[in-house]
Amino acid sequence: MSQTVSIWLVVVAALVLANLPFVANQRLLGLIPLAASKSLWVRLAELVVMYFLVGLLGLALEQRAGQIAPQRWEFYAITAALFITLAFPGFVYRYLLKHRS
């Protein structure tokens, strides 16, 4: 797999997984059915889990390509902000758009 394909794979995975807590049905992490409706706090906790899953994917692809570059706190702050930005369409769909019953 080329480096360009790896980069696009991480970007697409981040876009999909960032929106999954907001657009998915009432399932925990999109897999486990819940009896009650998910609150915003559960969705935000899922968002954190999805951030780490995308991070693990990126780490695995970077390891496969060669040496892993050391990262400092700035890297994690920027990637977290980007991940939250990618989650914005799902948040708007869930909480700001009116849904017909």
Contacts in CASP RR format, 6 or more apart in sequence:
PFRMAT RR
TARGET T0000
AUTHOR 0000-0000-0000
METHOD contacts of the structure
MODEL  1
MSQTVSIWLVVVAALVLANLPFVANQRLLGLIPLAASKSLWVRLAELVVM
YFLVGLLGLALEQRAGQIAPQRWEFYAITAALFITLAFPGFVYRYLLKHR
S
1 9 0 8 1.000
1 61 0 8 1.000
1 64 0 8 1.000
3 65 0 8 1.000
6 58 0 8 1.000
6 61 0 8 1.000
6 64 0 8 1.000
6 65 0 8 1.000
9 57 0 8 1.000
9 61 0 8 1.000
10 54 0 8 1.000
10 55 0 8 1.000
10 57 0 8 1.000
10 58 0 8 1.000
10 61 0 8 1.000
13 54 0 8 1.000
13 57 0 8 1.000
14 54 0 8 1.000
14 82 0 8 1.000
14 83 0 8 1.000
14 86 0 8 1.000
15 86 0 8 1.000
17 50 0 8 1.000
17 53 0 8 1.000
17 54 0 8 1.000
18 47 0 8 1.000
18 50 0 8 1.000
18 51 0 8 1.000
18 54 0 8 1.000
18 83 0 8 1.000
18 84 0 8 1.000
18 86 0 8 1.000
18 87 0 8 1.000
19 86 0 8 1.000
19 87 0 8 1.000
19 89 0 8 1.000
19 90 0 8 1.000
19 93 0 8 1.000
20 30 0 8 1.000
20 46 0 8 1.000
20 50 0 8 1.000
21 38 0 8 1.000
21 43 0 8 1.000
21 44 0 8 1.000
21 46 0 8 1.000
21 47 0 8 1.000
21 50 0 8 1.000
21 87 0 8 1.000
22 43 0 8 1.000
22 87 0 8 1.000
22 90 0 8 1.000
22 91 0 8 1.000
22 93 0 8 1.000
22 94 0 8 1.000
22 95 0 8 1.000
23 90 0 8 1.000
23 93 0 8 1.000
23 94 0 8 1.000
24 30 0 8 1.000
26 33 0 8 1.000
26 34 0 8 1.000
26 36 0 8 1.000
26 37 0 8 1.000
26 38 0 8 1.000
27 33 0 8 1.000
27 34 0 8 1.000
28 34 0 8 1.000
28 38 0 8 1.000
28 42 0 8 1.000
28 46 0 8 1.000
29 46 0 8 1.000
29 49 0 8 1.000
40 95 0 8 1.000
43 94 0 8 1.000
47 83 0 8 1.000
47 84 0 8 1.000
47 87 0 8 1.000
50 83 0 8 1.000
51 79 0 8 1.000
51 80 0 8 1.000
51 83 0 8 1.000
54 83 0 8 1.000
55 79 0 8 1.000
59 68 0 8 1.000
62 68 0 8 1.000
62 69 0 8 1.000
END
